[in-house]
Amino acid sequence: MTRVLIPTGALGLTYDRDALARGVANGPDIIAVDGGSTDSGPSYLGRGVSKYSRATTKAEWRDLMLARAEAGVPLVIGTAGTCGADSAVDWLYEITVELATELGQKLKVVRLYSGQMPSAVAEALQAGTVTPLSGAPLVDADTVRSCTNIVALAGVEQIRAAIDTGADIVIAGRTTDTAIIAALPIARNCDAGAAWHGAKVGECGALATTNPASGVIQIDFDETGFTIEPLGRTARATPYTVSAHMLYENTDPFILYEPGGHLDVTGSRYTAVDDRRVRVEGSVWVPGLYTVKLEGARVAGCQVVSLTLLRDRRYVENARIWADDIANRCRQIAADRTGLSQAEFTIEMRLIGQDATLGPLETGRIVPTEIGVLSIVTAPTEAQAAEIGKILNPYLLHHALTEDEPMPTFAFPFSPAEMTRGAVYEFCLHHIMALDDPMAIFRLEVTEVGHG
């Protein structure tokens, strides 16, 4: 049997310290925690930074380093620093070095880098070893070369290679959410289908329980299946909560693709062991071509935003007409005065309180008391975006619905009204790369840190 302790769905989201202590007392074989994902958009990968505060990350990582020392087992984090870029791995490594000194720990720390050179990926695209997944954007070699960061999602083979160094701590770049949990059970000859399935269920900590905020869970893997147990006092795992997690961030509730094959849970059986634990058997791992997913982000332009508040009833009722009229007028004016074609910049008007989230898909047409008009200008350079933002300014402040009515005045909550967001990023890779050797594009760096 292999016991994996999972403290939380992501480092930085906090967790139950008492439940973590119970998990350590239960004697885990490894502590595995996720560090991030693409959930928060492309900027973090594009810039190679974490979205979580350094202070929070250090505080939570400190507790996990103490838990690791008490349990005497490896501590593994995947997708370090939200995005898993090489710079984010180094960021968490610096925190680890600081903590090792402060805690008086002597550690073998292994960094698993998954960052890729855009030029090398561009060559692989041209050679046909990089291919698009369903729904991938059309890209060419120049698009790939324009990426500021590209990462490959590591699987169990790369995590196992890091663990096999005898590491106390593994700080991994971008990984699949499941790899850090499945790696040790598979290395110890637990059932591969169970390892991947249990890892999928446990990827977000207690999300697959009745109390998702409780965080800490443990999963026991063996030769025929796995058993999941939440460690929070009020949390329970049920066949429903466990089986439902295959739907989480997955288009097929029965099939999950990972590097080197796919998981099939069509025949899985979910059984309540008691009122807290669930046993799962019958999951199948189907080996296939070894591929890793690539994620890449690049600069999409520079952005300036402003916020205008409408409270006059007539303008609130006609906010979309008012906003579209301003946008259409200013697109032409901006093109005339900046020398940019209208294809080179965008002006968006999102109506907060009406349709800012869904836009034209919004169905509930309730007239609110007020509407916030969020104007978003995106242009090739910061100066051009700022110029267009200022062209919008007098219209947002005084534009009337009709020409024969008194000039209105609306409210800007900030002065200056225009706020510069700097460079904005877009995802531009949703592709896979075929590998003959799983370690071919990944790198390990082993370092002794701290002192005993």
N, C-alpha and C positions, 0 to 999 in steps of 0.2 A: 504493500500500500504506500502511496505517496500523498502527503497532506500539504495542501497549498493554502497559505493564509493571505487573504486579500483585504487590506485595511480600508479601502475606499475605491470609488469609481475613478478618481483622478487625484493625484497629489495637488493640493491647493483647494480642494472642496471641503476639507476638514473631515473628522471622523470621531467615533466614540472611543476615547482613551481607555475606558474600563473594558469595553468589548475587545479592544486590541490586547489588553493585558490577559484576558481570558484566552484569547487565541494563542498568545505566546506560551501560556501555561499548558495548553493542549499539545505542545510539542510538534510544531510544523516542520516540514522538511525544507521549506523555502517561503519567503515573503515576497509577493509579487504585486506591483502597483503600476497602474497606467499613469502616464504623465501628460497626455493630451490627445488631440485629434484635429480634424479639419472643421469641427463644429463652429468655431468662432470666426471662420472666414479666412481668406487668403493672405491677409496682411501679416500674420505671425510667421507663416512660412516665407513670404516674400522678404520680410525683414530679418528673419532668423532669430526671433525673440519669443519670450514667454508672455502669455497674457496675465499670468498670476504674479502677485507681488513677490519680490525677493524675500521680504521679511516673513510672509506667510509660508512660502515654500521652505525657507530655512527652518522655521519652527516645526513644521510637520515632518520634514526630512530628519530633523534631530530626533524626534520621537521614534521614527522608524529605524534609525541607526542604533538607538538604544535597545529597541526591541530585537533587532538582528543580533546584537551582542549578547543579549540575555538568552535568546534561542540558540545561538551558535550555528546559524544557517545563513545561506546567501540571501541578500536583498537585491531584487532586480526591479528596475523601472524601465518601461518602454515608452517610446515617443517622448523623451525627456524635453522639458521646456516647451510644452504645448505642441510644437511643430516637428520636433525631432531633427532639425537641421544641425549640422556639425557645431555651429556657434552655440546652439541651445544645449547640446551635450556638454560643451566646455563650460557653459554658465553653471550648470548643475554640478559639474566636477569641481569648480572653484568653491562652491558652497560646501561640498563634501570635504574638501581639504581643510577649510576653515573649521568645520565641525569636528573633524578627526583630531585636530589640535586642541580645540576647546574641551573635548570629551576625553582626551587622553587615549584615543584608540589608534592602534596600528593596523592598517588595512591594506589588502590587495584590491585595488579598484581597477576594473576593466571598462574601458570605453569602447562601445560598438558604434562605429560611424556608418551612416547609411547615405550620406550626401553624395551626389553625383555631379561630375563635371558636365555642364550643358553641352560643350563641344563633343564629348564622348557619346552622350545620349543622342545628339543630332546625327552623328555618324551611324549609330545603331538604328536609328529611324530610317535612314537612307538605305541601310543594309537589310532591312526587313526583320530585324530581331526585336524591334519595338513596334507593337501593333495596338490599335485603338480598341477599347472596350465599347460596349453599346452606349450610345449617347455621348461619346467623346467628341470634343470640338475638333474641327479640321485644323491640323497644324502642319507646318513644314519645318525644315531644318533651321531656318532663320528664327521662327517663333521659339523653338527650343533653345537656341543660343541666347535669346533675349531674357531667359529666366534668370532671376537673381538667386533662386535656390531650387534644386531638384532633390528629392529624396526617394529612395526605394524602400518599400515596406518589408522589413525582415520577417522571417518565419521562425519555426522552432530550430532549424539547423543552425542559424546564426546565433540565437540565444544559447543553444546548447554548447556551441564552440566557446562562447564567453564563459559559461559556467564551468566548462571542463578545464579552464586555466587554474581552477582553485580559487576563483574570485570570492571575496567577501561581499563586494558590491559590484553590480553590473549596471552601468548607465548606458542605456541603449538609445540610439537615434530612433528614427521612425520605424515602428514595428506594426504588425497587425495587432489589434487589441487582444487577440487570443494567444498569440505566440508566447508571451512571457509566462502564461499560466500552463500551457500545454507542454512546454519544452521538457521540464524535468520528469513528469509522468511518462512521456513517450521515451525518454532516455532510459527510464527504469523499467521499460517493457510493460507498462500498463496498456490497456486496450487503447489503440489510437483513436478510434471513433469516440470513445468515452472521453479521452483527453481533450480532443477538439471541441466536443459538445459541452463538456463541463466548463471549458475555458470560455466558450461563447456565453454561457449562462452567467459566469462569474465576472465577465469583463468590466461590468459597471458596479461591482461590489454588491450592495444589498438591493439594487434596483429590481432584481428578480425575486423579491420577498414582499411581504405585506407592509413593510416599513422601509421604503427606499432610502430615507435619510439616515438610517442607523449605520450604514456604511460597511461594517466589518462582517465578513463571512469566511468560512473555511470549506474547502472541498476535498474530499478523500477520493482518490483514484485507485482503481485496482484492475485486475485482469478481465473483468466482465462489465464494469460500469463505473459510476461515480455517485457519491452522496454529498449533497449540499446542506450546510447548516449555518444559518445566520447566528451571529454571536451577540447582537443587540438584545437587550432584555425583552423588548416588546415585539421583535420581528419574528415572523414565521415564514418558512418556505412551504408552498403548497404545489401540488401537481399543476395547478393552473398558472401560478406565478412563474414557475420554472419553465414550463412548456411555452408560455407566451413570449419568453425572451428571444426565441428564434425569429420573431417578427421585428425585433428592435434593429433598426438600421439595416434591414435585409429585405430584398425584394421577394425572396422565396422563403416561406416558413419551414421548408424541409431541406433545402440545399444551401450550404455555405462554402464559398470558394476561398481557398487559402493557398499559399505557395506549395506547389507539389501535389495538388489534388483538390478534392472537395469532400465535405461532410454531408452525409445523408441521414436524416433523422426520421425518415418515413416510418420505420419500424420501431422507433423508440418507445419504451414503456416507462411511465412516470408513476411511482408508487410512494404514498405517504408512509414513511417509517414510523413517525409519531406526529404530534401536532406542531413540530418545528422542522423536521428534516424530510427531505425527499430523495429517493433512490431512483436513478435512471439507468436503464440498460437497453441494449439493442441498437445503439448508434453505430453507424458504419463509416469508416474512412475509405475513400476510393482514390487510390494513387493516380496521378496524371502527369502531364507535362509540367516541368518545374518552371514557373514564371513568378515574377514579383511585380506588384503594382508600382507605378511611378506617380508621384505627385509633383507638380511644378507650379510656381507662381512667378509672375512678372509684373512690372509697373504698367498700369493701364492709363496713367495720366496723373494730373494733379487736381486737387479738389478744393473748392471754397463753398461754404454753406452759410445760409442765413435763415433766421426764423422770424416770421411775421405773425402777429396775432389778430384774428378777425373776431369781433363780437357783435357788430351791427347785424341785426337779424336778416336783413335783405342780403347782405354780403355773405353771411354764413350759408344761407339757402342757395346762393349762386356761386359758391366758392370755386367749384370746378370750372365754371365758365370764366370767372375772373382770373383764376390762375393760368388757365390755358391761353387766354388772350394775352396776358403778360408774357408768357413763355414764347408764344409765336411772334409777337412784336420784337422781343429782345433777341431772338435768334437771328432775325434779319439785321437788326441794328448792330449786333455784335460782329456778324460776318462782314458788314460794310466797314466797320471802324477798326477791326483788329487784323483784317487780311486773312483770317481763317475761313475755310469753307465750312458750311454747316455740318459736314461729315466729320470734321476734326474736333468738334466739341459737343457737349450735351448740356441741356438745361432741363432738370427734372423738378416738378412741383408736387410734393407729396403732402396730402392733406391729413394732418394728424387729428384724429377724432372722427374722420369720415372714411378714408380709404388708404391710409398710409401703408398699411401692411399688405393688403390684397390688390390694391389698385382697381382695374376694371373688373376683377373677379368678385369684388364686394357685392353682396346681395342685400344686406340690411341697410336701408336708406333712412336712418333716423337723423333728424336735424338736431345737432348738439347746441349747447349754449354758445360755445366758441370753437374755433378751429385754428390750429397752428399750421401755417404754411411753411413747410421746410423746402427751401430752394437749394438745389444741389447743382453746382456747375463743375463740370469735368473738362479739362483742356490739356493740351500737351505739356505746358509749363505752368509753374506756379504763378508767374506774372500774368500770363494770359487768363488763367482762371480768376485771378483777383480782378483783372480789368473787366471781365464779363460780369462778375459779381457786383461791381460798382455800377455797371450799366443797368442792372436789375434794380438797384437800390431805390431810385426815385419812384419807379413804378410800384414797387412793393409798399412804399410809404403812402402814395397819393393816387394810385390809379382808380378811376371811376368806371363803373359798369357801363354807363352811357355817357355820351358827349354833352348832354344838356342837363346835367345834374351838378350840384355843388361838389367841389373837390373834397373827397374824404381824406382822413388821416388815420393810419393804422399804427399799431404799436410794435416797436422793436424791443425785445427784452434785454438786448445787449447793445453796447456802443464801444467800438464800431460794430455795425450790424453784421459785417462779413467776417467769418472765422475760417482761417486757413487750416486745412487738414493735411497739407503736404501731399506726398506721393500716395496713391492708392493702387492696390494690387488686384490681379485677377488670377484665378486658377486657369491653367491652359493645358494641363496634361491629365488625361484619364485613360492611361495606357498601361500595357504590361510589357515586361522585358523577359525574354526567354534566356535561361541560364543553363549551361552544362555543369557548372560548378556553383553550388549555392553561395560560396564565399567569394566568388570572383569579383564582385563589385562592392563588397563590404570590407571594413578594416577594423582590426582589434588593436587597442593600445593598453598595455598592462603597466600599472604604476603602483609602487609601494608608497603610501602616504601616512602621515601622522606618526605617533610614537606610543609605545605601550607603557 
